[in-house]
Amino acid sequence: QQKKEGGNSGGGNNNASSGGGAAASTTVR
């Protein structure tokens, strides 16, 4: 699930690189 949501941001595990994705990932966690 986390990977799916992160994928939307643009990378899931690589959300940190996306920048904006990091925020979304943090919310999921």
PDB file as gemmi writes it, atoms N, CA and C in Angstrom:
CRYST1    1.000    1.000    1.000  90.00  90.00  90.00 P 1                      
ATOM      1  N   GLN A   1       0.846  -1.201   0.000  1.00  0.00           N  
ATOM      2  CA  GLN A   1       0.000   0.000   0.000  1.00  0.00           C  
ATOM      3  C   GLN A   1       0.880   1.249   0.000  1.00  0.00           C  
ATOM      4  N   GLN A   2       1.859   1.270   0.865  1.00  0.00           N  
ATOM      5  CA  GLN A   2       2.729   2.447   0.904  1.00  0.00           C  
ATOM      6  C   GLN A   2       3.374   2.684  -0.463  1.00  0.00           C  
ATOM      7  N   LYS A   3       3.834   1.609  -1.078  1.00  0.00           N  
ATOM      8  CA  LYS A   3       4.472   1.762  -2.382  1.00  0.00           C  
ATOM      9  C   LYS A   3       3.482   2.324  -3.393  1.00  0.00           C  
ATOM     10  N   LYS A   4       2.256   1.832  -3.366  1.00  0.00           N  
ATOM     11  CA  LYS A   4       1.254   2.328  -4.319  1.00  0.00           C  
ATOM     12  C   LYS A   4       1.035   3.827  -4.127  1.00  0.00           C  
ATOM     13  N   GLU A   5       0.814   4.246  -2.899  1.00  0.00           N  
ATOM     14  CA  GLU A   5       0.569   5.675  -2.660  1.00  0.00           C  
ATOM     15  C   GLU A   5       1.814   6.481  -3.047  1.00  0.00           C  
ATOM     16  N   GLY A   6       2.964   5.997  -2.626  1.00  0.00           N  
ATOM     17  CA  GLY A   6       4.195   6.705  -2.956  1.00  0.00           C  
ATOM     18  C   GLY A   6       4.397   6.779  -4.463  1.00  0.00           C  
ATOM     19  N   GLY A   7       4.005   5.721  -5.162  1.00  0.00           N  
ATOM     20  CA  GLY A   7       4.157   5.708  -6.615  1.00  0.00           C  
ATOM     21  C   GLY A   7       3.468   6.907  -7.245  1.00  0.00           C  
ATOM     22  N   ASN A   8       2.342   7.291  -6.697  1.00  0.00           N  
ATOM     23  CA  ASN A   8       1.635   8.450  -7.240  1.00  0.00           C  
ATOM     24  C   ASN A   8       2.529   9.679  -7.171  1.00  0.00           C  
ATOM     25  N   SER A   9       3.229   9.848  -6.051  1.00  0.00           N  
ATOM     26  CA  SER A   9       4.103  11.002  -5.907  1.00  0.00           C  
ATOM     27  C   SER A   9       5.199  10.933  -6.967  1.00  0.00           C  
ATOM     28  N   GLY A  10       5.696   9.750  -7.195  1.00  0.00           N  
ATOM     29  CA  GLY A  10       6.698   9.594  -8.241  1.00  0.00           C  
ATOM     30  C   GLY A  10       7.860   8.700  -7.838  1.00  0.00           C  
ATOM     31  N   GLY A  11       7.658   7.718  -6.972  1.00  0.00           N  
ATOM     32  CA  GLY A  11       8.805   6.844  -6.713  1.00  0.00           C  
ATOM     33  C   GLY A  11       8.647   5.914  -5.525  1.00  0.00           C  
ATOM     34  N   GLY A  12       7.675   6.061  -4.705  1.00  0.00           N  
ATOM     35  CA  GLY A  12       7.525   5.148  -3.567  1.00  0.00           C  
ATOM     36  C   GLY A  12       8.753   5.197  -2.677  1.00  0.00           C  
ATOM     37  N   ASN A  13       9.654   4.258  -2.850  1.00  0.00           N  
ATOM     38  CA  ASN A  13      10.869   4.257  -2.048  1.00  0.00           C  
ATOM     39  C   ASN A  13      11.731   5.475  -2.365  1.00  0.00           C  
ATOM     40  N   ASN A  14      11.671   5.909  -3.613  1.00  0.00           N  
ATOM     41  CA  ASN A  14      12.478   7.052  -4.026  1.00  0.00           C  
ATOM     42  C   ASN A  14      11.719   8.366  -3.829  1.00  0.00           C  
ATOM     43  N   ASN A  15      10.720   8.346  -2.984  1.00  0.00           N  
ATOM     44  CA  ASN A  15       9.924   9.556  -2.784  1.00  0.00           C  
ATOM     45  C   ASN A  15      10.806  10.711  -2.314  1.00  0.00           C  
ATOM     46  N   ALA A  16      11.861  10.399  -1.586  1.00  0.00           N  
ATOM     47  CA  ALA A  16      12.747  11.458  -1.102  1.00  0.00           C  
ATOM     48  C   ALA A  16      13.264  12.276  -2.284  1.00  0.00           C  
ATOM     49  N   SER A  17      13.612  11.605  -3.362  1.00  0.00           N  
ATOM     50  CA  SER A  17      14.109  12.306  -4.547  1.00  0.00           C  
ATOM     51  C   SER A  17      13.015  13.194  -5.134  1.00  0.00           C  
ATOM     52  N   SER A  18      11.786  12.706  -5.071  1.00  0.00           N  
ATOM     53  CA  SER A  18      10.680  13.480  -5.637  1.00  0.00           C  
ATOM     54  C   SER A  18      10.504  14.792  -4.876  1.00  0.00           C  
ATOM     55  N   GLY A  19      10.761  14.765  -3.580  1.00  0.00           N  
ATOM     56  CA  GLY A  19      10.573  15.983  -2.796  1.00  0.00           C  
ATOM     57  C   GLY A  19       9.153  16.042  -2.270  1.00  0.00           C  
ATOM     58  N   GLY A  20       8.220  16.401  -3.127  1.00  0.00           N  
ATOM     59  CA  GLY A  20       6.813  16.461  -2.711  1.00  0.00           C  
ATOM     60  C   GLY A  20       6.348  15.089  -2.238  1.00  0.00           C  
ATOM     61  N   GLY A  21       6.841  14.053  -2.891  1.00  0.00           N  
ATOM     62  CA  GLY A  21       6.444  12.700  -2.516  1.00  0.00           C  
ATOM     63  C   GLY A  21       6.816  12.389  -1.073  1.00  0.00           C  
ATOM     64  N   ALA A  22       7.911  12.979  -0.617  1.00  0.00           N  
ATOM     65  CA  ALA A  22       8.357  12.708   0.756  1.00  0.00           C  
ATOM     66  C   ALA A  22       7.256  13.051   1.749  1.00  0.00           C  
ATOM     67  N   ALA A  23       6.620  14.192   1.534  1.00  0.00           N  
ATOM     68  CA  ALA A  23       5.554  14.607   2.461  1.00  0.00           C  
ATOM     69  C   ALA A  23       4.450  13.561   2.498  1.00  0.00           C  
ATOM     70  N   ALA A  24       4.038  13.102   1.327  1.00  0.00           N  
ATOM     71  CA  ALA A  24       2.957  12.108   1.267  1.00  0.00           C  
ATOM     72  C   ALA A  24       3.389  10.835   1.974  1.00  0.00           C  
ATOM     73  N   SER A  25       4.628  10.429   1.734  1.00  0.00           N  
ATOM     74  CA  SER A  25       5.130   9.200   2.336  1.00  0.00           C  
ATOM     75  C   SER A  25       5.108   9.330   3.857  1.00  0.00           C  
ATOM     76  N   THR A  26       5.530  10.478   4.365  1.00  0.00           N  
ATOM     77  CA  THR A  26       5.562  10.683   5.810  1.00  0.00           C  
ATOM     78  C   THR A  26       4.160  10.541   6.386  1.00  0.00           C  
ATOM     79  N   THR A  27       3.167  11.068   5.679  1.00  0.00           N  
ATOM     80  CA  THR A  27       1.788  10.983   6.166  1.00  0.00           C  
ATOM     81  C   THR A  27       1.361   9.528   6.273  1.00  0.00           C  
ATOM     82  N   VAL A  28       1.724   8.719   5.291  1.00  0.00           N  
ATOM     83  CA  VAL A  28       1.342   7.302   5.299  1.00  0.00           C  
ATOM     84  C   VAL A  28       1.957   6.623   6.512  1.00  0.00           C  
ATOM     85  N   ARG A  29       3.214   6.918   6.771  1.00  0.00           N  
ATOM     86  CA  ARG A  29       3.906   6.283   7.889  1.00  0.00           C  
ATOM     87  C   ARG A  29       3.321   6.796   9.196  1.00  0.00           C  
TER      88      ARG A  29                                                      
END                                                                             
